[in-house]
Structures are given as C-alpha cells and as structure tokens.
Amino acid sequence: MSSRTVAGPATGPRAGGERAPGDRTAAARRGLTRRRTLWFWVFVGPFAAGLALFTYVPLLWSVGLSFFDAHNTVTPTRFVGLGNYTAMLSDGAFTGSLRTFLLFTAFIVPATYVLSLALALMVNRVRRAQAFFRSVFFLPAACSYVVAALIWKMSIFNGVRFGLANTVLDAFGAEPVAWLSTTHPPWYWLVIVTVRLWLQAGFYMILFLAGLQRIDPVLYEAAAVDGARPGPQVLRHITLPQLRATSVAVVLLLVVNAFQSFDEFYNLLSDARGYPPYARPPLVYLYYTALGQGQNLGTGSAGAVILALIIAVVTVGQARWFGLGRTDADG
Amino acid sequence: MTISRRALLAAGAVAGGGLLTACGGNTGRGGGGSGPALSQWYHQYGEPGTEQAVKRYAAAYEKARVTVQWRPGDYDRQTAAALLTDSGPDVFEVDGPTLDQIQGGQVADLTALLAGVEDDFNPAVLAPKKYDGKIWGVPQVVDMQMLYYRKSLLKDAGLEPPGTLDALVDAAKKLTTRKTKGLFLGNDGGAGVLGGTPLYAAGLQLVTDDGRPGFDDPAAARALAKIRRLYADRSLLLGAPADWSDPSAFLQGLTAMQWSGLWALPQVQKELGDDFGVLPFPKDGPAGRPAVPVGAYAAAVSARSRDREAAEAYVKWLWVERTDDQEDFALSYGFHIPARISLAKKAAKLRTGAAAEAVRLTTDHGHAEPLLWTPAARTAYQDALSRIIKDGADPDAELRAVLRKVTAELDRVRNKKP
C-alpha cells in the first residue's frame, strides 16, 4: 500500500460523495475545532471588546492627547509636541508628588513585608484555630479604603482632645496632636501608613502562608539534624531562601500598589477647597490636573504617560534584579 | 423540559436587550409639564428641604418637562466631566463657570436673559460671571464668609473684637487655653479657605482690573507671615472632626473664634443666642481694608444641550422672573443672601442682628475671586500658602514662584477666545 493510498482517504471525499470512516473523523474534528473557536469568541469576545473599548482605546487616546493642548476637551486641539511633557517634568508640584510617592514606598513596602511575614509565621505555627486567626488578619482586606480612611481620620486620629489617639496621649498628660495637619514632625505619615498596613497586611500574609506551606518539612528536619538552632538561624537559612519567589512577587505587588495609592491619601487629606502639597501622591495630583476644575487633559495625559513609564521601568528593573521567573537551573 | 442552547441564547439576548434599554432609559429626563425634556443638576445642599424646593420649582414650569438631579459627591468634577459628553445636563449649577469652560465653548452665553435687570444683581458676584462683555451664568444666591467670635470669651480675656490682623493674632494667642484654641481657620490652617483674603486685607488683589497679578507687593508677604504666626503660636485649632464650613467646633467650645460662612448663622444663633458676633477678616497695614470673600453658584446652560433655547428660557423663568422662588431658595432652607439686590433689601430675615451685619459686611467689603484666577493659579497659590503656614517657608520666595505661575496662566488665557 502506497503512502498516497493511505493519505488518500484523509485528504478529501471519495467519488460519489461517500465518506470513509477516516473522512468523517477528520470532518468531525474540524467541526469541533470550529465550534470551539466559535464558543471561545462567544465567551471571550465581549470581554475582549470591552477591554479594547474601555481600556486600550482610552489609553492610546490619552497617549495621543498628551501631545496636544486639550483644556476642557478630550478632542486634540493644538499640537504642542513634547510641551506637555516638559511642563509636567518642570512642574514642582508633579515632581514633588513623585518624591511623596518615593517616601511612601520607603515606609510602606518594608513595613508591610515585615508585618505580613511575621503574621504568616505566627499563624503558620498556630496548631489550633488556624483558620480563625487567618480570617481575623485577612478580614481588613475586605474593608473599603474610603471607609477605613474616614475611620482613621474622624475617629482615631482626629486632632482634638477626644480623638482616640489623643485620649490615650491625654492619659499620659501629653498635649493633643493634630495628626493630619502637622508637618513638623510629619505625623500624617503615621496615619497614612497605619491605615494601609491595617488594610493590606492580611492579604500579603495569605501569600506568605501559601509559600510557607509549600516548604518541604524535610528541610527543617535536615537542618535540625545538622544542628541549626530554631528561630533566626532557620528563618535566615531555610525559610527566607525558600520564600524567595513569594517575596519577589510580594515586593513587586507592594511597589505597584504604592504607585497607585490614591484612596486613603485623598480621603484623609482633601477637603472641598483643595489638597495640601506635602502628601500629594502622583495619582492625586493628576486627578486634580486632568479632572479638577482646570480640566487640563493634555498635561494630565502627559503626566499619566510619565507615571506609567516609571512604573514599567521600576517593575521590570526590580523583577530582573530579583530574578523573577528565574529557575534554580538558570542559576 | 430541556432548553436548547439556541433558545437560551435568544432568551439571553432578550434579557440583555431589556437590561440595556432599562439602563439607557434612565437619562434623567422626563417629569411633569409638557414640551421638551430638560435635565437640571444641583449639587447636594446640606440644608433639609432644599431638594424638595427645587423639585417643586421645576414641576411648576409648564413649558418643558424638567427633571432635577440632586448630585452628592464631588459635584464640580462631575459636571466638568459631564460637559465633555452629550449626556450631561441641560441646565446646571456651577461654582463658576471657569474661564476655561467659557473659552472651551462649554457654556451658553446668557447675556440676553439678564437684559434690563442686570443692575439688580449683586455686582460683586456678577462680575466673575462676565467675560468678553457677555454673561455666562446667572448668580443664584450670594454666599459670604466671616469671622464668628464668642463675646463672653473675649470679654473674659479683656479683649475687644479684633480690628486688625495684628490684633487677631494677639487675640487668638490670648484666647488659647488647654481646652480651647483661639481660632479655627480650617484643618489645613487656613490655606484652603482663606485663599486671597489676607491679600485683600492688605489692600491688594489676586488679579488687577487690567488683568495683571495683583500681589506683587511686599505687603503680601507681610500679611501671609502673620497667618504663619497664628500657626507657630499654636493658636489655631487643627484636626477638628468637622471642617471650617461647619460651626460644630465653635459651638462645642473647641475654639473661641471661627472662620465660617453665613449659612452657619441660624445654627450659631440657635445654640449661642446673643453670645456671638461677626467680623470681616481684619485689615492689615496702612493700605489695608477689611475683607469679606463672597461667591455664588450660578445657573448655567450647557452648550451641548439638545434644546438650548428651552434650557435658556427655563433659566430665565426660574432665576430672573420667579423672584418669589429665588427668595424662598435663599432664605427658607439654608441662609444665603439673595443674588438680587432688591430681594436682599426686602428680606425680613436679613434686616436685624448678625444677619443684617453680614449683609452690610458683604456690601461694604465683599470681594469675589476674579474669573482670571484660574484653577492652576489657585493651586499654586494655595500650595505656597500651605508651605508658608505649616513649614515656615519664606513668604517672599514662595510668592515670587506663584507670581511666575500666575503670569504664565494669565498669558495663556489672554491668548484664547471663546
């Protein structure tokens, strides 16, 4: 039997329109593939269209708008080249907002990392009611940033003598502190950092818990046999190296989240008349530039592009630095 | 019964279509009356009864079906965004309109609506609604800000109501005790609410009548340095649960003096009886004068309105012809001065006591933010003021930087036409 004879039935219908069993199988397979493709687009298509329409088109539009003068309009009017970019980069308020972000990142990333890891280590060691403690620490993650910010602002850290924090201070005979209005010392950072810590530490604790539970107990047993002392020594030489992939992901997420900080800053510090310059992160500044009464959508778009580029560069740089995705075989 | 996939898809399409129709149907139009459908937006007023009142006015209009939308939240940004689309309001309240909204062609020219009655509108609040010889918004009511003080506390401290900025700084310091602060200018130390008021008190302006920066003068830095002294002396209340617009801090005895608005007067009167007085922001320096900031929400018509003529006719009916509704809106719910001089003069509630004094202060010393004071200029100035007050930044250097920004902004808007 020649190969042609073998291939024949699979390549087309026979004379007289009759189909061999092989033909039917191939046709059925093609039909199945077509149906699968159809259903793929039925389910994915609307979301892909929505993503394109509501994310990619505005994104590209915004990039285009950043090269035009666009006050109170989303239609490009006068081409200004890189004028909006120059204006943004020479704007002290915008560069100041980037400095605010850097300071915030310097506080929040290590603080959240340490706290969530500590919580995960504690919860992981609990022998009874672990699910209960896991839920207790995770629950704040379900709370809205707006609600938490208002509780922090109006109840715990308000500046008068009957605020919760000031009541505690009063018990020690100290003067009330205007937590959100004092820049020397900058007590507002305490408010901003604690609210975010409370909200997000539980989420990252879950990530660390998952990482901890994937560590092979044999490693700890081997370390014990080799004489490693439980505690810092095991943490340093076994736990942390084993959590390397989780740690990289956590730090990455923390940095990106810090760049996107808006809700707690805005709700803690803004009022009907404006926003103080000392704790204005980039997104809040861009919100006021593009969507405030100034409606400077050209400059606002340029700022958004600059911010997106910074986030991309930092994220990629950090991922490469920490070796995200690198396997042990890669060295 | 089995349902085929085709039948399920058809049912889904019908349900989806119905849902979309339902969403699209809520356009904010409709309501009573006949004629074209108009949508009117208001920001959320705090005073009970205001919403029902404006809905009642709209329902009484017979030449169009007006639907009122009462919008809580960040109203200025909501309207600014809505004006970029075709689904925005036909008629809306605006804290402006801003120069960029006028130059961007977002609001209709309403000059013809005020023909013959323009002189009856308070000139201090009408002036910022004018540009290029045309009127772009009809002032609804006049809001003003002033200094509330507790007579008894000042008397106990042996103080007279402060007539100068120096006296205010001294009084605030003397009135500060462990439980009560001397003065409340807002939780940000006054940067937001005071704005240009200290400059006006020093005899200056934000923008001169011929469109130049009006604070290129040593008196400006001197006045702002005194606001810093209030902060440095620890005389200012900071971090109160309710901000300056709410008189709670004053009524709870957290502060002896508070900067707030006329709207707070009925509440203060109810709680404190006669134990309070009102003052303008005190003058500073030999060329100084008392300063009273005034402002007005205006009724504007969107240039993208599908029935602009009907919208303009409605604005004329409500905010020019219906003087009884205007008086009701100003005085029956909150406490504002009617924008029409004739109505303000005859309003019984404004003829006696602190209310009459507030009206006099507005007439004698009222100043509004000029139209040329753009949001970008305001942000630059407020940022500088915040740094001066809280960080002790050099007022001279800060004001020089603001001057550059304001000059650039004035150049920008001067080169544009509506």
Interface residues (C-beta under 8 A of the other chain):
Chain A: H71 N72 T73 V74 G92 A93 M154 F157 N158 G159 V160 R161 G163 P176 V177 A178 W179 L180 S181 T182 T183 H184 D271 A272 R273 G274 P276 P277 Y278 Y288 L291 G292 Q293 G294 Q295 N296
Chain B: D76 R77 A80 A81 L83 L84 D95 G96 T98 D100 Q101 Q103 G104 Q106 K179 G186 N187 D188 G189 A191 G192 V193 G195 L237 L238 G239 A240 P241 D243 S245 A249 L254 T374 P375 A376 R378 T379 A380 Q382 D383 S386 R387 K390 D391 A401
